Amino acid sequence: MIQVRKLVKRFGLKTVLRGLDFDVQPGEFVALLGPNGAGKTTFLRILASLSRPSLGKVSIAGYNLPAQSAEVRRTLGVVSHLPLLYADLSAEQNLQFYARMYNISNMDARITEVLQMVGLENRRRDLVRTFSRGMQQRLAIGRAVLHNPEVVLFDEPYTGLDQDASQMLDDVLRNVAARGRTVVMTSHDLARAEDLCTRFDVLSRGAITASAAHSELGNSNLLTFYKHALAG
Amino acid sequence: MTVSTQPTARPAALTSFLKAVSAVAWKDLSAELRSRELLSAMMIFALMVIFIFNFALELQVRSRQEVTAGVLWVTFAFAGTLGLNRSMSIEKDRGCLDGLLLAPVDRAAIYFGKMISNLAFMFIIEAIVLPLYSVFYNVNLLNAGLLGVVLLGSIGYTAVGTLLSSMSVQTRTRDVMLPILLFPVVIPVLISAVKASTGFLNAAPMSDILPWLNLLIVYDVIFVSVALMAFDYVVEE
């Protein structure tokens, strides 16, 4: 579903990604782990077609970036630590706007379905500025899956959430993944990643330094695997 | 039950483009209708400028007609800068610009949508300022020619302003960066708009006004085209 070969990204003289290779099969839920500054967000922004690769090949669902970026964007949903929502519009108006941008048919029915999925049906006419951080993040997920994308990218979705909101987000993430979607999530929360994901990749100094399926972790936990990957 | 979300069967490219343009403009106007942050800031600023000029330039009727166009366009340009800055800041602050760029639409549609909403905000301010200015300065501004110049000048100003504000919003000093980038580029619009407006207000012959009108039209066409082509590169990393 996602294939990345020898990806390089430079910002001026600074090289952030150094020949990164990355593959994701359909239906996988991959956790992209790594320390701050490793290049996780930059990598996700390239996958989302928000940033151009300096070198290398990126293809998603058979479409190449940056040449077929509009086709790639149609197959993608993106959730970042920012909500990407308009505070002065209601939840429903935000989703209506994105539904128009994605040219979605059955707009009203789909919006109702998505609001029910993220548990905000009873707040549909309320302004987003009145929502808590957790509610905004749930609505952001609703926005990201509104067009039923094959691939969903999550960039630190738990940032700024309290325990209750994080648990609620766990359920929404499981729901998103349970529908056969391919998911890539960056996170610093190893316990949550271990609980949710089917594969773990460690990104360090601009390249993937270790990769393991959940079943390959064996008796060691994700923290041990992660520490080994960074030390190596 | 799962609702089908298939995009409607390959709509014509133009229809899809126009839908995206109208969605962006609708979103901006709906949000502003609710918050009124942008329009109130632009309006208060514009009224203050007119008020200050009214007392600073205690002029004879003849001299007043000479400076009217200049004062008007200074007011529109400064108030417009406030609006352009705010309009793009709203997109940047909550990551909404990324949300727009993630949509599978031609990015020129995003530019056009933003430009149309910025133009609508300019027109609203102009519709309030022109009658007030007529009262303050005792000058009749209900002149079809002048209104045409206001239309052409506003299009040129927002065409460049929307592009440059999407550039300046990426910088840390975005509030000061926009006027620094914008005013040198819109000098041809402001000069020709002032000259053409003065011509209409003083009932000058059309042969004197026409060169300035032509310059305005050419500027509008060139800069709308340049902005459409450059927007994608300006917003992508």
Interface residues (C-beta under 8 A of the other chain):
Chain A: R45 A48 S49 L50 S51 R52 A70 E71 R73 R74 L76 V78 S80 L82 P83 L84 L85 Y86 A87 D88 L89 Q93 F97 Y98 R100 M101 Y102 N103 I104 S105 N106 A109 R110 E113 L127 R143 L146 H147 N148
Chain B: M1 T2 V3 S4 T5 Q6 P7 T8 P11 S16 K19 A20 S22 A23 V24 W26 K27 S30 A31 E32 R34 S35 I90 R94 G95 C96 D98 G99 L100 L101 L102 A103 P104 V105 D106 E236 E237
